[in-house]
């Protein structure tokens, strides 16, 4: 939903582009900001509707696998928050993993 259907329909670019330069705080905050702001196909920044709308639809769909008694707004909220949190962590890994890998697996 967040990297396929919604970006195509909304003409947003779901890819993550690393900042690469700057210190840890600057790069980390950039990675979090990418959850809220994305680039359009015409290369303009805008609110990341795909992220929030796609995760909302995915959380709602996931409720169909629960029993009727478990289909509560609190379960939807938990699923939704979990998806956003996973995406925040994924952006942090996308930003820093190449640097970590380079330091861990130095060529001799």
C-alpha positions in Angstrom: 0.0 0.0 0.0 2.7 2.6 1.0 5.2 1.7 -1.7 3.0 0.6 -4.6 -0.7 1.4 -4.8 -0.9 4.7 -3.1 2.3 6.3 -4.6 1.1 5.3 -8.1 -2.4 6.8 -7.6 -1.1 9.9 -5.8 1.9 10.4 -8.1 4.4 10.3 -5.2 7.9 8.8 -5.3 8.1 6.1 -2.5 11.9 5.8 -2.7 14.1 6.8 0.1 17.2 8.9 -0.8 20.0 9.1 1.7 21.3 12.4 3.0 24.8 10.9 3.3 26.4 14.2 4.6 26.1 15.7 8.0 26.2 14.5 11.5 24.1 11.8 13.2 21.4 14.1 14.5 20.9 15.9 11.2 20.8 12.7 9.2 18.6 10.9 11.7 16.1 13.8 11.8 16.2 13.8 7.9 15.2 10.1 8.0 12.2 10.9 10.3 11.2 13.9 8.2 10.9 11.6 5.1 8.0 9.9 6.9 6.1 13.1 6.8 7.4 14.7 3.5 7.9 12.9 0.2 8.7 13.9 -3.3 6.1 14.0 -6.0 6.7 12.6 -9.5 7.3 16.3 -10.6 10.0 16.5 -7.9 8.2 18.8 -5.4 8.0 18.1 -1.7 4.6 17.4 -0.2 2.9 15.7 2.8 3.5 11.9 2.5 -0.2 10.9 1.9 1.0 7.5 0.7 2.7 6.7 4.1 -0.2 7.6 6.3 -3.1 6.6 4.0 -1.4 3.4 2.9 -0.7 2.4 6.5 -4.2 3.3 7.5 -5.7 1.1 4.8 -3.3 -1.8 5.7 -4.2 -1.5 9.4 -7.9 -1.6 8.5 -7.4 -4.6 6.2 -5.5 -6.4 8.9 -8.6 -6.1 11.2 -10.5 -8.5 8.9 -8.3 -11.3 10.1 -9.4 -10.7 13.7 -12.6 -12.0 15.3 -15.6 -9.6 15.6 -14.8 -9.0 19.3 -11.2 -8.0 18.5 -12.2 -5.5 15.7 -11.8 -2.4 17.9 -10.4 1.1 17.1 -7.6 0.4 19.7 -6.4 -2.6 17.6 -6.5 -0.5 14.5 -4.5 2.3 16.3 -2.0 -0.2 17.5 -1.5 -1.7 14.0 -1.3 1.7 12.5 1.3 3.0 15.0 3.3 -0.2 14.6 3.4 0.3 10.8 4.5 3.9 11.1 7.2 2.9 13.7 8.5 0.2 11.5 8.8 2.7 8.6 10.7 5.1 10.8 13.1 2.4 11.8 13.5 1.3 8.2 14.4 4.8 7.1 17.0 5.0 9.9 18.5 1.7 8.6 18.4 2.9 5.0 20.3 6.1 6.1 22.9 4.5 8.3 23.3 0.9 7.2 25.8 1.5 4.4 28.1 3.4 6.9 27.7 0.7 9.5 28.4 -2.1 6.9 31.5 -0.2 5.7 32.9 0.0 9.2 32.1 -3.6 10.2 33.2 -5.3 7.0 36.3 -3.2 6.1 38.4 -4.7 3.4 41.9 -5.6 4.6 
